[in-house]
């Protein structure tokens, strides 16, 4: 029986198996879908489907740099234990290297790695390790030079927080300092022009509501808001933040003094923004031991 792409897709969707594994299962069972599912189960390749509904908020961020291009990728797992697994770390490092050749996370999922699309490599790892995993996001920056920094590295080039800083000009060490600053302060944008207008407007409305509670005249309130918004911009934009290494100057001034221009940055933290169920440590260990 001829094995069609539609059949392979159906089997992949129902089992979470990789594309090549799904095709092989259908070939081995002469296109019998139920038998193919059983074949995958006996090979331990259908586990991924059972895991896919579980929250993956742990894992690692890996960074990679090649000349003026830098990337950071976040690969999530269910528990922190997996982040310490050497095979998982090797996979995440490989994904980061693969990311250097693509522009976004969807392209990365389809990009070839070890003879398979990255998405299938992750699916195979789910079957072996036994936890849900996701390639959640990717960041890419470009400049004359890109500097990377990993906070509390779990292995070479990967940890819980990964930072990239793209500079125009010759870096003399300021890049690493700015990267460490970003890891600590988590700025929302590079400059005021890069802030999301909707976020700025929301903050302005909040400040206006607070100011009106004081009962002061509108003319006074407008002056108050002007000052508060300037302070807000200074707090959330990288170039306007006080430099943690020298709070007497801004990051922008520090870069200028060093003869460089910061043109882009990225800060990726594991699990950022993911809602995860709170469990005590003992419960997490028990769950892991049971293979739940």
N, C-alpha and C positions, 0 to 999 in steps of 0.2 A: 504493500500500500504506500502511495506517495505521501510523504510528510510535508504538510504545508506550513507556511509561516504563521498562519492563523491558528493552527493546532498548537504550534510551539508556544505562541503567545498565551493561549488559553491555559495550557499546562503551567506556564510560568506564573500567571496571575493566580492560579488556584493553589499553588504549592510554594511559591517564592523561590523556586529553584533557578539556577543560572540558565542562560539561553542554551549553551552547549549541552548541559546536563539534561535539559528538557528534551532537546532534539534526540539525544542518545536514548533516553527512556522511551520515546515514541518509536524510535527505530527498533529497539530491542523487543518491543511489544506489538510490533506491526500496526501501530496507530491506535491501539486500544487505550482510550484515555484513562479508564479506571485502573487497568493493569499498569499503565505508565506511572500513575500516582503511587501504586503499591511498590513498583520498582524503585522509585525515588526514595520512598520511606525505608526500604530495606537497605539502601545505600547511605541512609542518614542525610539525604539531601533535601528533604521536604520540611525540615525543622523550621526554616526561616519563616514560613507562613504562620506558624503557631506563635512565633515571637513578635511578629510585626506590630501587634497592637499594644505592646508594652512600652512604657515611657523610657526613652533613652536620653538621659540628661547628664551623664558622666562622660568620660572619654578623654580625648586629647586634642590639642591644637598643635599643628606642625607648620613650621615656616621653611621656605626655601628661597634662595636668591641666586640669580644668574645675571651678573652685570647690572644693568639698570632696570631689571624686572624683579619684583618680589611678590611672593604669594603666601597666603596663610589659609589653611584648611581646617575645618572642625569636623572630626569624626566622633560621633557619640556612641556610648554603650550604656547599658543599664546600671552597672555598678563600677565603682572606682577600682575594683580588683582588676578588671580587664585592662585598664590603662597601664597597669604594671606588667602585663603579659608581653613577652618579647616578640611573639608572632604578631600581636596586634600593633605593637610599636613599629615593627618592620613594615607592615601594611600601610600604616598611616604615613610613615616617611616616604614610602613609594608613591602614595597618592599625591603628596605635596610636590614631589619631583615631577610627576605627570602633569600637575596643574600649571607648571611653568609654560606649557605649550598651548594652553587654552585661555579663554577670556571669562568664563562664568561657570557656575556649579553644574548647570545642566549639560554643558559641553564636557565637563570633567567626568560626569557619570558615564558618558558614552565613550570617553577616550580609552584607547587600548593600554592595558597594563598587564604584563606577563601573559600576553596572548588572549586576554579577555577584556571586555569593557569593565571599567572600574566598578560599576554597579554590580556586575556579576562576581567580581572579586570579593566585594563586601558580603554578598549573599552567601558565597561559599564559606566565608569566615564565620558567619552567623551559624551555619550548620555545624562547623567544627567546634567553635567556642561555646555555643549554646545560649547566647544572649542576643537580643535585638540590637542592631547597630544601624546608624544612619550617617550618610554624608550630608551634613546639614547646610553648610555654607562655605563659601570661598571668597577671599578678598585678594585683590591684585592692585599693586601700585607700580608706577614707573617714574624714573628720573635719571639724572646723570649717574647717581649712585643710590642704592637702596641698602639701608641698615636694618638688621633684624635683631630682635631681643625676645627671649623667652623667660618669663618669670617663674621661678621654682621649677626648673626643667626636670622632667621625669627621665628623659634620655636626650641625646644630642638633637637639638633643633625642635624639641617638642615638650609641651607641658600644659598647664591650665590656662595660661594667658600668653598669647603670641602678639607681638607688635612689629609693624613695618613702618619705616620712615623713608620717604623718597626725597632726595635733596638735589638741587641744582648747584653745582660748584664742587670743589674738592673737599671731601670730609676730612676733618683733622681730629676726630674723636667726639665732636659735638653730636653727631648722629646717635650714638649709643646713649649719650646723656638724655637727649630728647626722647628716645624710645623708652627709657626707664621712667621718665616723667609721665609719658602717656600711659604706661602700665599702671602708675599710681593714681593718676587723676581722671582717666577715662573721659577725655573731652568729647563733646557731641559733634564738633565740626572743626575744620581747619581755621576758618575765619567767619566773620559775621555774614559775609556774602554766601557762605556755604550752609548756613543754618536753614532748616525747614521753616518756611514762612508760617505754616500752620502751627508749629510748635512755638514760634516766637509770639504769634498772636494770642495763643492760649495763655502763655505766661503773662503777657501784657494784661489780659482780661482778669487774671487772678490777682495781679498786683493792683489793678484798679479797684476791684471789689474790696481788697484789704484796705486800701487807702480811703475809700468812701466810708468805711466803718468808723473812721476818725471824725467824720462830720465836718471836715475842712472844706472850704470853697473849691469849686471845680478848677479855678485858675491855679490854686496851690497844689491840687491833686495832680494836674498835668505836669508841673515841675517835679513833683515827687516821683511820678512814673518815669519821667525822662531819666532821672538819676538812677532809679532802680533798674531800668532796662540796660543802662550802660554797665552797671555792675553785673547784671545777669550775663551779658555778652562776654564780659571779661572773665567770668567764671567758667563758661562752657565752651569757649573757642580756644583752640590750642595756642595760636599765635598771641592771644591777648592774656593768657594765663600767666600768673607769676611763676617764674622758673623755680622748680623745687630746689635746684642746686644753688641758685642765687635769687632769693625772693625779691631783691631790690630791682630786678629787671624782668621784662616779659620774655616768653620763649622766643617771640619774634625778634626781639632786640638781641637776645643771646645768639640766635642764628646769624643775624646781620653782623654782629661783632666778630663772628667766626668766619665770615666771608661766604656764607651759604644761604640758600633760600629753601625753606621747607615747602614742597609743592604738593605733597599728599601724605597721608598716614592711614594706617588701619590698626585697630585693636580688636582682637577676637578672643573672647573668654568662653571657656567650656560651659555649656548649659545656660548661657545668658538668655533670659527671657522665656525659658521653658518652665512650665508649671510642673512640678514633680511632687508626688505623694511623699509626705514625710513619714519615715519609718525609723525606729531606733536601730542602733548598730546591731544589736543582737538579732533583731528580726531580719535585718538584711543578710547577716551571715547565715541564719537558718534557711532563708529563702534560696540563697545561693547553693548551699549544701544539698538542698532537696531538688535542685535543678528546675525550680518553678519558673 
